[in-house]
Amino acid sequence: VGCAFRCRFCATGRLGLTRNLSPGETVDQVNFVRFYLAESNSAEQGRGQPTRPFRCV
């Protein structure tokens, strides 16, 4: 939850990095949008720097 990079242009960085979401928490967020907000066309977007774990890219 949050981001460790603290980029000046990004509000997420102001939160700092607490922890990563678990897979279940990510699924819960998608289900919330689909069922409680009745949105069928939505996109899930992660926060943070996608190239940080460069070995995984």
PDB file of N, CA, C and O in Angstrom:
ATOM      1  N   VAL A   1       0.860  -1.144   0.000  1.00  0.00           N
ATOM      2  CA  VAL A   1       0.000   0.000   0.000  1.00  0.00           C
ATOM      3  C   VAL A   1       0.913   1.215   0.000  1.00  0.00           C
ATOM      4  O   VAL A   1       1.743   1.373   0.895  1.00  0.00           O
ATOM      5  N   GLY A   2       0.764   2.063  -0.991  1.00  0.00           N
ATOM      6  CA  GLY A   2       1.628   3.214  -1.128  1.00  0.00           C
ATOM      7  C   GLY A   2       2.772   2.952  -2.087  1.00  0.00           C
ATOM      8  O   GLY A   2       2.735   1.990  -2.854  1.00  0.00           O
ATOM      9  N   CYS A   3       3.783   3.796  -2.048  1.00  0.00           N
ATOM     10  CA  CYS A   3       4.927   3.682  -2.951  1.00  0.00           C
ATOM     11  C   CYS A   3       6.174   4.238  -2.265  1.00  0.00           C
ATOM     12  O   CYS A   3       6.115   5.250  -1.566  1.00  0.00           O
ATOM     13  N   ALA A   4       7.286   3.569  -2.473  1.00  0.00           N
ATOM     14  CA  ALA A   4       8.537   3.974  -1.825  1.00  0.00           C
ATOM     15  C   ALA A   4       9.297   5.048  -2.595  1.00  0.00           C
ATOM     16  O   ALA A   4      10.254   5.614  -2.065  1.00  0.00           O
ATOM     17  N   PHE A   5       8.898   5.344  -3.832  1.00  0.00           N
ATOM     18  CA  PHE A   5       9.688   6.256  -4.651  1.00  0.00           C
ATOM     19  C   PHE A   5       9.499   7.729  -4.329  1.00  0.00           C
ATOM     20  O   PHE A   5      10.424   8.520  -4.517  1.00  0.00           O
ATOM     21  N   ARG A   6       8.332   8.114  -3.852  1.00  0.00           N
ATOM     22  CA  ARG A   6       8.058   9.501  -3.459  1.00  0.00           C
ATOM     23  C   ARG A   6       8.347  10.516  -4.568  1.00  0.00           C
ATOM     24  O   ARG A   6       8.957  11.556  -4.319  1.00  0.00           O
ATOM     25  N   CYS A   7       7.907  10.210  -5.786  1.00  0.00           N
ATOM     26  CA  CYS A   7       8.056  11.148  -6.905  1.00  0.00           C
ATOM     27  C   CYS A   7       7.276  12.423  -6.602  1.00  0.00           C
ATOM     28  O   CYS A   7       6.187  12.363  -6.031  1.00  0.00           O
ATOM     29  N   ARG A   8       7.820  13.561  -6.978  1.00  0.00           N
ATOM     30  CA  ARG A   8       7.184  14.846  -6.686  1.00  0.00           C
ATOM     31  C   ARG A   8       5.828  15.009  -7.355  1.00  0.00           C
ATOM     32  O   ARG A   8       4.946  15.677  -6.817  1.00  0.00           O
ATOM     33  N   PHE A   9       5.658  14.405  -8.521  1.00  0.00           N
ATOM     34  CA  PHE A   9       4.430  14.597  -9.292  1.00  0.00           C
ATOM     35  C   PHE A   9       3.322  13.617  -8.914  1.00  0.00           C
ATOM     36  O   PHE A   9       2.219  13.715  -9.452  1.00  0.00           O
ATOM     37  N   CYS A  10       3.576  12.685  -8.017  1.00  0.00           N
ATOM     38  CA  CYS A  10       2.630  11.602  -7.746  1.00  0.00           C
ATOM     39  C   CYS A  10       2.127  11.649  -6.303  1.00  0.00           C
ATOM     40  O   CYS A  10       2.921  11.659  -5.361  1.00  0.00           O
ATOM     41  N   ALA A  11       0.810  11.676  -6.139  1.00  0.00           N
ATOM     42  CA  ALA A  11       0.227  11.714  -4.797  1.00  0.00           C
ATOM     43  C   ALA A  11       0.435  10.404  -4.042  1.00  0.00           C
ATOM     44  O   ALA A  11       0.484  10.407  -2.812  1.00  0.00           O
ATOM     45  N   THR A  12       0.558   9.295  -4.750  1.00  0.00           N
ATOM     46  CA  THR A  12       0.750   8.003  -4.093  1.00  0.00           C
ATOM     47  C   THR A  12       2.052   7.976  -3.300  1.00  0.00           C
ATOM     48  O   THR A  12       2.117   7.357  -2.238  1.00  0.00           O
ATOM     49  N   GLY A  13       3.076   8.634  -3.802  1.00  0.00           N
ATOM     50  CA  GLY A  13       4.361   8.657  -3.121  1.00  0.00           C
ATOM     51  C   GLY A  13       4.318   9.327  -1.766  1.00  0.00           C
ATOM     52  O   GLY A  13       5.151   9.044  -0.904  1.00  0.00           O
ATOM     53  N   ARG A  14       3.359  10.211  -1.570  1.00  0.00           N
ATOM     54  CA  ARG A  14       3.235  10.888  -0.277  1.00  0.00           C
ATOM     55  C   ARG A  14       2.793   9.938   0.824  1.00  0.00           C
ATOM     56  O   ARG A  14       2.971  10.223   2.009  1.00  0.00           O
ATOM     57  N   LEU A  15       2.218   8.813   0.433  1.00  0.00           N
ATOM     58  CA  LEU A  15       1.770   7.822   1.414  1.00  0.00           C
ATOM     59  C   LEU A  15       2.919   7.034   2.013  1.00  0.00           C
ATOM     60  O   LEU A  15       2.806   6.495   3.114  1.00  0.00           O
ATOM     61  N   GLY A  16       4.034   6.969   1.281  1.00  0.00           N
ATOM     62  CA  GLY A  16       5.106   6.077   1.692  1.00  0.00           C
ATOM     63  C   GLY A  16       4.702   4.643   1.367  1.00  0.00           C
ATOM     64  O   GLY A  16       3.574   4.403   0.937  1.00  0.00           O
ATOM     65  N   LEU A  17       5.593   3.706   1.564  1.00  0.00           N
ATOM     66  CA  LEU A  17       5.289   2.307   1.285  1.00  0.00           C
ATOM     67  C   LEU A  17       5.032   1.584   2.594  1.00  0.00           C
ATOM     68  O   LEU A  17       5.909   1.515   3.455  1.00  0.00           O
ATOM     69  N   THR A  18       3.840   1.049   2.742  1.00  0.00           N
ATOM     70  CA  THR A  18       3.488   0.286   3.931  1.00  0.00           C
ATOM     71  C   THR A  18       3.687  -1.197   3.680  1.00  0.00           C
ATOM     72  O   THR A  18       4.376  -1.881   4.436  1.00  0.00           O
ATOM     73  N   ARG A  19       3.069  -1.691   2.598  1.00  0.00           N
ATOM     74  CA  ARG A  19       3.168  -3.106   2.234  1.00  0.00           C
ATOM     75  C   ARG A  19       2.557  -3.295   0.856  1.00  0.00           C
ATOM     76  O   ARG A  19       1.932  -2.381   0.319  1.00  0.00           O
ATOM     77  N   ASN A  20       2.733  -4.470   0.289  1.00  0.00           N
ATOM     78  CA  ASN A  20       2.082  -4.822  -0.963  1.00  0.00           C
ATOM     79  C   ASN A  20       0.708  -5.402  -0.662  1.00  0.00           C
ATOM     80  O   ASN A  20       0.489  -5.997   0.393  1.00  0.00           O
ATOM     81  N   LEU A  21      -0.216  -5.222  -1.603  1.00  0.00           N
ATOM     82  CA  LEU A  21      -1.518  -5.868  -1.471  1.00  0.00           C
ATOM     83  C   LEU A  21      -1.354  -7.362  -1.673  1.00  0.00           C
ATOM     84  O   LEU A  21      -0.528  -7.803  -2.471  1.00  0.00           O
ATOM     85  N   SER A  22      -2.132  -8.124  -0.956  1.00  0.00           N
ATOM     86  CA  SER A  22      -2.135  -9.571  -1.181  1.00  0.00           C
ATOM     87  C   SER A  22      -2.940  -9.850  -2.451  1.00  0.00           C
ATOM     88  O   SER A  22      -3.728  -9.003  -2.873  1.00  0.00           O
ATOM     89  N   PRO A  23      -2.758 -11.015  -3.064  1.00  0.00           N
ATOM     90  CA  PRO A  23      -3.572 -11.344  -4.240  1.00  0.00           C
ATOM     91  C   PRO A  23      -5.071 -11.271  -3.936  1.00  0.00           C
ATOM     92  O   PRO A  23      -5.851 -10.815  -4.772  1.00  0.00           O
ATOM     93  N   GLY A  24      -5.469 -11.710  -2.765  1.00  0.00           N
ATOM     94  CA  GLY A  24      -6.880 -11.657  -2.390  1.00  0.00           C
ATOM     95  C   GLY A  24      -7.413 -10.240  -2.297  1.00  0.00           C
ATOM     96  O   GLY A  24      -8.552  -9.978  -2.683  1.00  0.00           O
ATOM     97  N   GLU A  25      -6.593  -9.317  -1.785  1.00  0.00           N
ATOM     98  CA  GLU A  25      -7.010  -7.917  -1.694  1.00  0.00           C
ATOM     99  C   GLU A  25      -7.173  -7.306  -3.082  1.00  0.00           C
ATOM    100  O   GLU A  25      -8.075  -6.498  -3.305  1.00  0.00           O
ATOM    101  N   THR A  26      -6.310  -7.687  -4.006  1.00  0.00           N
ATOM    102  CA  THR A  26      -6.427  -7.199  -5.376  1.00  0.00           C
ATOM    103  C   THR A  26      -7.722  -7.698  -6.006  1.00  0.00           C
ATOM    104  O   THR A  26      -8.438  -6.927  -6.644  1.00  0.00           O
ATOM    105  N   VAL A  27      -8.025  -8.969  -5.835  1.00  0.00           N
ATOM    106  CA  VAL A  27      -9.278  -9.534  -6.355  1.00  0.00           C
ATOM    107  C   VAL A  27     -10.475  -8.843  -5.703  1.00  0.00           C
ATOM    108  O   VAL A  27     -11.460  -8.554  -6.382  1.00  0.00           O
ATOM    109  N   ASP A  28     -10.408  -8.578  -4.413  1.00  0.00           N
ATOM    110  CA  ASP A  28     -11.496  -7.883  -3.723  1.00  0.00           C
ATOM    111  C   ASP A  28     -11.757  -6.508  -4.329  1.00  0.00           C
ATOM    112  O   ASP A  28     -12.912  -6.105  -4.465  1.00  0.00           O
ATOM    113  N   GLN A  29     -10.701  -5.785  -4.693  1.00  0.00           N
ATOM    114  CA  GLN A  29     -10.873  -4.470  -5.300  1.00  0.00           C
ATOM    115  C   GLN A  29     -11.578  -4.571  -6.648  1.00  0.00           C
ATOM    116  O   GLN A  29     -12.468  -3.774  -6.947  1.00  0.00           O
ATOM    117  N   VAL A  30     -11.185  -5.540  -7.453  1.00  0.00           N
ATOM    118  CA  VAL A  30     -11.824  -5.734  -8.760  1.00  0.00           C
ATOM    119  C   VAL A  30     -13.292  -6.108  -8.566  1.00  0.00           C
ATOM    120  O   VAL A  30     -14.166  -5.570  -9.246  1.00  0.00           O
ATOM    121  N   ASN A  31     -13.563  -7.020  -7.647  1.00  0.00           N
ATOM    122  CA  ASN A  31     -14.949  -7.426  -7.396  1.00  0.00           C
ATOM    123  C   ASN A  31     -15.793  -6.278  -6.871  1.00  0.00           C
ATOM    124  O   ASN A  31     -16.972  -6.177  -7.211  1.00  0.00           O
ATOM    125  N   PHE A  32     -15.218  -5.416  -6.054  1.00  0.00           N
ATOM    126  CA  PHE A  32     -15.948  -4.256  -5.544  1.00  0.00           C
ATOM    127  C   PHE A  32     -16.411  -3.376  -6.693  1.00  0.00           C
ATOM    128  O   PHE A  32     -17.570  -2.965  -6.737  1.00  0.00           O
ATOM    129  N   VAL A  33     -15.516  -3.087  -7.615  1.00  0.00           N
ATOM    130  CA  VAL A  33     -15.872  -2.244  -8.761  1.00  0.00           C
ATOM    131  C   VAL A  33     -16.946  -2.920  -9.606  1.00  0.00           C
ATOM    132  O   VAL A  33     -17.913  -2.280 -10.020  1.00  0.00           O
ATOM    133  N   ARG A  34     -16.776  -4.202  -9.857  1.00  0.00           N
ATOM    134  CA  ARG A  34     -17.719  -4.922 -10.719  1.00  0.00           C
ATOM    135  C   ARG A  34     -19.108  -5.041 -10.099  1.00  0.00           C
ATOM    136  O   ARG A  34     -20.104  -4.829 -10.792  1.00  0.00           O
ATOM    137  N   PHE A  35     -19.198  -5.369  -8.839  1.00  0.00           N
ATOM    138  CA  PHE A  35     -20.491  -5.670  -8.235  1.00  0.00           C
ATOM    139  C   PHE A  35     -21.135  -4.488  -7.511  1.00  0.00           C
ATOM    140  O   PHE A  35     -22.334  -4.257  -7.665  1.00  0.00           O
ATOM    141  N   TYR A  36     -20.374  -3.749  -6.738  1.00  0.00           N
ATOM    142  CA  TYR A  36     -20.960  -2.679  -5.948  1.00  0.00           C
ATOM    143  C   TYR A  36     -21.109  -1.381  -6.721  1.00  0.00           C
ATOM    144  O   TYR A  36     -22.016  -0.597  -6.445  1.00  0.00           O
ATOM    145  N   LEU A  37     -20.240  -1.149  -7.674  1.00  0.00           N
ATOM    146  CA  LEU A  37     -20.352   0.056  -8.492  1.00  0.00           C
ATOM    147  C   LEU A  37     -20.991  -0.240  -9.839  1.00  0.00           C
ATOM    148  O   LEU A  37     -21.174   0.668 -10.649  1.00  0.00           O
ATOM    149  N   ALA A  38     -21.330  -1.489 -10.088  1.00  0.00           N
ATOM    150  CA  ALA A  38     -22.001  -1.932 -11.318  1.00  0.00           C
ATOM    151  C   ALA A  38     -21.258  -1.501 -12.576  1.00  0.00           C
ATOM    152  O   ALA A  38     -21.878  -1.084 -13.555  1.00  0.00           O
ATOM    153  N   GLU A  39     -19.963  -1.597 -12.553  1.00  0.00           N
ATOM    154  CA  GLU A  39     -19.142  -1.281 -13.721  1.00  0.00           C
ATOM    155  C   GLU A  39     -18.653  -2.573 -14.342  1.00  0.00           C
ATOM    156  O   GLU A  39     -18.017  -3.384 -13.670  1.00  0.00           O
ATOM    157  N   SER A  40     -18.940  -2.771 -15.605  1.00  0.00           N
ATOM    158  CA  SER A  40     -18.459  -3.982 -16.275  1.00  0.00           C
ATOM    159  C   SER A  40     -17.211  -3.714 -17.104  1.00  0.00           C
ATOM    160  O   SER A  40     -16.457  -4.636 -17.414  1.00  0.00           O
ATOM    161  N   ASN A  41     -16.996  -2.464 -17.460  1.00  0.00           N
ATOM    162  CA  ASN A  41     -15.812  -2.096 -18.243  1.00  0.00           C
ATOM    163  C   ASN A  41     -14.888  -1.261 -17.366  1.00  0.00           C
ATOM    164  O   ASN A  41     -14.998  -0.036 -17.324  1.00  0.00           O
ATOM    165  N   SER A  42     -13.997  -1.920 -16.679  1.00  0.00           N
ATOM    166  CA  SER A  42     -13.072  -1.211 -15.804  1.00  0.00           C
ATOM    167  C   SER A  42     -11.667  -1.749 -16.025  1.00  0.00           C
ATOM    168  O   SER A  42     -11.479  -2.847 -16.550  1.00  0.00           O
ATOM    169  N   ALA A  43     -10.704  -0.967 -15.622  1.00  0.00           N
ATOM    170  CA  ALA A  43      -9.299  -1.366 -15.747  1.00  0.00           C
ATOM    171  C   ALA A  43      -8.658  -1.307 -14.371  1.00  0.00           C
ATOM    172  O   ALA A  43      -8.843  -0.341 -13.632  1.00  0.00           O
ATOM    173  N   GLU A  44      -7.917  -2.329 -14.037  1.00  0.00           N
ATOM    174  CA  GLU A  44      -7.193  -2.369 -12.770  1.00  0.00           C
ATOM    175  C   GLU A  44      -5.792  -1.848 -13.033  1.00  0.00           C
ATOM    176  O   GLU A  44      -5.100  -2.339 -13.924  1.00  0.00           O
ATOM    177  N   GLN A  45      -5.376  -0.869 -12.272  1.00  0.00           N
ATOM    178  CA  GLN A  45      -4.067  -0.263 -12.480  1.00  0.00           C
ATOM    179  C   GLN A  45      -3.291  -0.310 -11.182  1.00  0.00           C
ATOM    180  O   GLN A  45      -3.805   0.050 -10.122  1.00  0.00           O
ATOM    181  N   GLY A  46      -2.066  -0.750 -11.272  1.00  0.00           N
ATOM    182  CA  GLY A  46      -1.217  -0.758 -10.098  1.00  0.00           C
ATOM    183  C   GLY A  46      -0.587   0.598  -9.870  1.00  0.00           C
ATOM    184  O   GLY A  46      -0.541   1.433 -10.774  1.00  0.00           O
ATOM    185  N   ARG A  47      -0.110   0.811  -8.682  1.00  0.00           N
ATOM    186  CA  ARG A  47       0.598   2.042  -8.359  1.00  0.00           C
ATOM    187  C   ARG A  47       2.044   1.683  -8.081  1.00  0.00           C
ATOM    188  O   ARG A  47       2.372   0.539  -7.765  1.00  0.00           O
ATOM    189  N   GLY A  48       2.879   2.661  -8.201  1.00  0.00           N
ATOM    190  CA  GLY A  48       4.288   2.404  -7.929  1.00  0.00           C
ATOM    191  C   GLY A  48       5.088   2.284  -9.212  1.00  0.00           C
ATOM    192  O   GLY A  48       4.564   2.524 -10.299  1.00  0.00           O
ATOM    193  N   GLN A  49       6.318   1.924  -9.096  1.00  0.00           N
ATOM    194  CA  GLN A  49       7.243   1.864 -10.220  1.00  0.00           C
ATOM    195  C   GLN A  49       7.292   0.447 -10.775  1.00  0.00           C
ATOM    196  O   GLN A  49       7.795  -0.453 -10.103  1.00  0.00           O
ATOM    197  N   PRO A  50       6.779   0.225 -11.990  1.00  0.00           N
ATOM    198  CA  PRO A  50       6.760  -1.133 -12.533  1.00  0.00           C
ATOM    199  C   PRO A  50       8.141  -1.690 -12.847  1.00  0.00           C
ATOM    200  O   PRO A  50       8.300  -2.909 -12.910  1.00  0.00           O
ATOM    201  N   THR A  51       9.134  -0.850 -13.045  1.00  0.00           N
ATOM    202  CA  THR A  51      10.472  -1.347 -13.381  1.00  0.00           C
ATOM    203  C   THR A  51      11.357  -1.525 -12.156  1.00  0.00           C
ATOM    204  O   THR A  51      12.529  -1.877 -12.295  1.00  0.00           O
ATOM    205  N   ARG A  52      10.834  -1.293 -10.978  1.00  0.00           N
ATOM    206  CA  ARG A  52      11.659  -1.455  -9.780  1.00  0.00           C
ATOM    207  C   ARG A  52      12.199  -2.875  -9.653  1.00  0.00           C
ATOM    208  O   ARG A  52      13.404  -3.040  -9.457  1.00  0.00           O
ATOM    209  N   PRO A  53      11.355  -3.918  -9.756  1.00  0.00           N
ATOM    210  CA  PRO A  53      11.911  -5.276  -9.732  1.00  0.00           C
ATOM    211  C   PRO A  53      12.400  -5.649 -11.130  1.00  0.00           C
ATOM    212  O   PRO A  53      11.825  -6.523 -11.779  1.00  0.00           O
ATOM    213  N   PHE A  54      13.461  -4.986 -11.591  1.00  0.00           N
ATOM    214  CA  PHE A  54      13.912  -5.097 -12.978  1.00  0.00           C
ATOM    215  C   PHE A  54      14.167  -6.542 -13.389  1.00  0.00           C
ATOM    216  O   PHE A  54      13.956  -6.894 -14.549  1.00  0.00           O
ATOM    217  N   ARG A  55      14.612  -7.377 -12.470  1.00  0.00           N
ATOM    218  CA  ARG A  55      14.883  -8.767 -12.815  1.00  0.00           C
ATOM    219  C   ARG A  55      13.615  -9.498 -13.244  1.00  0.00           C
ATOM    220  O   ARG A  55      13.692 -10.530 -13.910  1.00  0.00           O
ATOM    221  N   CYS A  56      12.452  -8.973 -12.869  1.00  0.00           N
ATOM    222  CA  CYS A  56      11.180  -9.616 -13.230  1.00  0.00           C
ATOM    223  C   CYS A  56      10.642  -9.130 -14.568  1.00  0.00           C
ATOM    224  O   CYS A  56       9.701  -9.717 -15.104  1.00  0.00           O
ATOM    225  N   VAL A  57      11.219  -8.073 -15.112  1.00  0.00           N
ATOM    226  CA  VAL A  57      10.702  -7.486 -16.358  1.00  0.00           C
ATOM    227  C   VAL A  57      11.315  -8.180 -17.548  1.00  0.00           C
ATOM    228  O   VAL A  57      11.010  -7.834 -18.689  1.00  0.00           O
TER     229      VAL A  57
END
